[in-house]
Amino acid sequence: MDSVFIDYAEFFLRILLSAGIIFTILLCIAYLFGRNSGKMILAQFFSPDMDMKYEINSWEVSIGRAHTNDIFIDNATVSRFHAVVARRGKGWVIYDTNSKAGTFVNGQQIEKKAYIFDGDIINLGSAVLTFRSPMFKRENAVKRQKAELTDGDIHQINATIGAVTKAQKQAKKTIPALVNLSDNSMILLFSEEYIIGRAANCDIVLPVFTVSKYHAKISNEGNSWILADVKSKSGTYVNNVEISEPYRLQDGDTIEVGGIYYRFVREYISE
Amino acid sequence: MPTDAEIRKGKIREKTGKWLFLMIVASLFELIMFLNCIITSDEQDRMGIGLLCGLYLIVQWIYFFVFSIIGKRRMELEIIGFLLSAVSITITASISPSKLLMQVATTVVGIIVFAVMIWFLESINRIVVMRLPVAAVALALLALTLVLAEYTNGAKNWLYFGGISVQPSELVKVAFVFVGAATLEKLQNTKSIWKYIIFALACVGMLFLMTDFGTALIFFATFLIIAFLRSGDIKTLFLICAAGLLGVVFILLYKPYVAARFSTYRHIWENINEGGMQQTRTIIYSLSGGFFGVGIGNGKLRHIFAAAEDLVFGVVCEEFGILLAFAIVLTYAFLLIYAIRQAKFARSSFYAIAGVAAAGLLVFQACLNVFGVNDLIPMTGVTLPFVSRGGSSMLCSWGLLAFIKAMDLRTYPNVMKELYHQKQNLIRSAENE
């Protein structure tokens, strides 16, 4: 009698164990397939010409003429894989993926990549897109950096700008210069060494978050000007090539520091 | 899952009640399983088994409380992992009690690795920075194995440190998925695609030289999944498969000893007590368990070589019943379906590709194991994820599960809140216009 009871108990236990584990696993799977997070709209592209709206649901979105792209644009002037828009750090970046017609942000052709902000106009071939991401405004990015600076820092920035302006006025001879490609402003290179960065005590202050605190150094050695990266996060580029060691600048070289482009002019004739 | 209104008010955390119930139910059945195992084991082993199983239960609850406190309360994947690992611990305790300490230790380390990976995978910047170092370490590990390892059971894939044996190719599986998905940082960038192809070829090549064909096949299948997810082009897949097939034909032509390793395939009944012993016994005994099994410790397959490792599916069928065995196999399939479904909601391509590739790898490996022991395909000696005994395999399984967990936005309440605000800003901005 006892033996039969034990056999039944054992059998019941085996059923309970199998059924219990299966039940728990199925419950987990049911929860797993429950209501998901839903699609997030991170940013948008508007195309006034084509009267279309593209939603960006992922941190990387490819744009091009090929159907496999996340944003497919049926336009012959757009390359098959034209560009990629990606969320990086504290903002959005557009990468040109070796397109034929190039990628332009607010009329400026980008060399490799560029930060984009709310309201920016992107040209891909003849297609025109307006980028919309209200959380990332260009002026906010600059303001955020300025807010981090103290009154002393701002005083020092003004003093630096003043010194450069004063030097520009005094200059009457041929000297090297850096020309900002976005607004054609000029930095004349009078001293022997300049530190470029976001920190207030840099010689050339770029209060933009894409620029590291101490980003790059440009110095005069004899007759040459040498550009070196100072362990910046985003790297320093010359003619679209990242420099890993000090680089001897040539007349007309394009320098990129955190998305800001300069042209090195060996002999600028000052007024 | 919180509603939109709750997210707006900042209440994005899950309530603990549901998960507490699930944890209690899972722990209860694990406890029954462990007690059953203790009763049927030898008297001198009972104390040790009891202590180690108790330790495993405590670790699960520590994990649950820590993650509940920091707000990450969704626990479905973890509980599935806990249950499958508990089955593995029970089988190890029952078949080879002397190896239980190592099995429990590696399972606990696996859970810790899982938790660390969940934290690590939250930031895409961290992922991009670690891509190259991980690839370099993975290649170095395989190269080291190729140089230092000696042939064990026909393959050169084990390294021994003191009394501990490690199978580096298992750990490299996690790195393989990570590097493959992370090279997508810049989409459609030919240079990065080539870098990954070279990395994949180096891994598969070294595994072939180690004659670890099962793992090489798993890497190749994972590569196909990643290639498809990257390109979305089925023609590319056919090209890669054709190249792979051609490579295999060349190997079989010029290295006939490779084909000799699979000579018993479809001939197991002719070699019933030699080459076909494992498969024939698995086929016979797995069905003898019926729907609910013969009970833990009462099976016969446990006496065959590698019962707790390669033949574990048969042991589960025989001792736990065919229903549970099928439920385990279906779990892998559900993980893959879930990963594919979740991919379109992933915040970045990295998470989508890593999650689907990891789930695909688990399913493919499970298929190789289950079909292999039943002689449907050649037996390659790969393990059944989470269930087979083996530390390296257990670490790999938990590592892969972390990719599936990380692809779900609900794992990271803070990221979800930020994304929700972005969406609201866009809607508000459109309304203003």
Contacts between the chains, C-beta under 8 A, distances in Angstrom:
chain1	res1	chain2	res2	distance
A	10	B	295	6.1
A	11	B	292	7.4
A	13	B	32	7.2
A	13	B	36	6.9
A	13	B	295	8.0
A	14	B	292	4.5
A	14	B	293	5.7
A	14	B	295	5.6
A	14	B	321	6.9
A	15	B	292	5.0
A	16	B	32	7.1
A	17	B	29	6.5
A	17	B	32	5.6
A	17	B	33	6.1
A	17	B	36	7.0
A	17	B	320	7.3
A	18	B	291	7.6
A	18	B	292	5.0
A	18	B	293	6.8
A	18	B	320	6.0
A	18	B	321	4.8
A	18	B	323	5.5
A	18	B	324	4.6
A	19	B	323	8.0
A	20	B	25	7.4
A	20	B	28	7.3
A	20	B	29	4.1
A	20	B	32	7.2
A	21	B	29	5.3
A	21	B	33	7.7
A	21	B	83	6.0
A	21	B	87	7.6
A	21	B	320	8.0
A	21	B	324	5.9
A	21	B	327	7.3
A	22	B	323	6.4
A	22	B	324	6.1
A	22	B	327	4.5
A	23	B	25	7.6
A	24	B	22	7.0
A	24	B	25	5.3
A	24	B	26	5.0
A	24	B	29	6.2
A	24	B	79	6.9
A	24	B	83	6.1
A	25	B	80	6.0
A	25	B	83	6.2
A	25	B	327	5.8
A	25	B	328	7.9
A	25	B	331	5.6
A	26	B	327	7.6
A	27	B	22	6.3
A	27	B	25	7.5
A	28	B	22	6.8
A	28	B	76	4.2
A	28	B	77	7.5
A	28	B	79	5.1
A	28	B	80	5.0
A	29	B	76	7.3
A	29	B	80	7.7
A	29	B	331	7.1
A	29	B	334	4.9
A	29	B	338	7.7
A	31	B	18	7.4
A	31	B	22	7.5
A	31	B	74	7.8
A	31	B	76	4.7
A	32	B	76	4.5
A	32	B	77	7.1
A	32	B	334	7.5
A	32	B	338	5.3
A	33	B	334	8.0
A	33	B	338	6.4
A	33	B	341	7.5
A	34	B	1	6.4
A	35	B	1	4.6
A	36	B	1	7.8
A	36	B	341	7.6
A	36	B	342	6.7
A	36	B	345	5.6
A	36	B	408	7.7
A	36	B	410	7.6
A	37	B	1	7.7
A	37	B	345	5.5
A	37	B	408	7.0
A	37	B	409	3.9
A	37	B	410	5.4
A	37	B	416	6.3
A	38	B	345	6.9
A	39	B	344	7.5
A	39	B	345	6.2
A	40	B	345	7.7
A	40	B	347	6.9
A	40	B	409	7.4
A	40	B	419	4.4
A	40	B	420	7.4
A	40	B	422	7.3
A	40	B	423	5.8
A	41	B	422	7.4
A	41	B	423	4.9
A	41	B	426	5.6
A	42	B	347	7.9
A	42	B	419	6.6
A	42	B	422	5.5
A	42	B	423	7.6
A	43	B	422	7.5
A	43	B	426	7.2
A	44	B	426	6.2
A	58	B	346	6.8
A	58	B	347	6.4
A	58	B	348	6.0
A	58	B	349	6.4
A	58	B	352	7.8
A	59	B	124	6.5
A	59	B	347	5.4
A	59	B	348	3.8
A	59	B	349	7.5
A	60	B	184	7.1
A	60	B	185	7.7
A	60	B	187	5.5
A	60	B	348	5.9
A	60	B	349	4.9
A	62	B	187	4.6
A	62	B	188	5.7
A	64	B	188	7.7
A	68	B	231	7.0
A	68	B	232	4.2
A	68	B	233	6.7
A	81	B	187	7.9
A	81	B	188	4.2
A	84	B	186	6.3
A	84	B	187	4.6
A	84	B	188	6.8
A	86	B	185	7.8
A	86	B	186	7.6
A	86	B	187	7.9
A	87	B	124	7.9
A	87	B	348	7.7
A	88	B	124	7.9
A	88	B	125	7.7
A	89	B	125	6.9
A	95	B	186	5.9
A	97	B	186	7.6
A	97	B	187	7.4
A	97	B	188	5.2
A	97	B	189	6.5
A	132	B	426	6.7
A	132	B	429	6.8
A	133	B	422	7.3
A	133	B	426	7.3
A	134	B	425	4.3
A	134	B	426	6.3
A	134	B	428	7.3
A	134	B	429	4.3
A	135	B	421	7.2
A	135	B	422	5.4
A	135	B	425	5.2
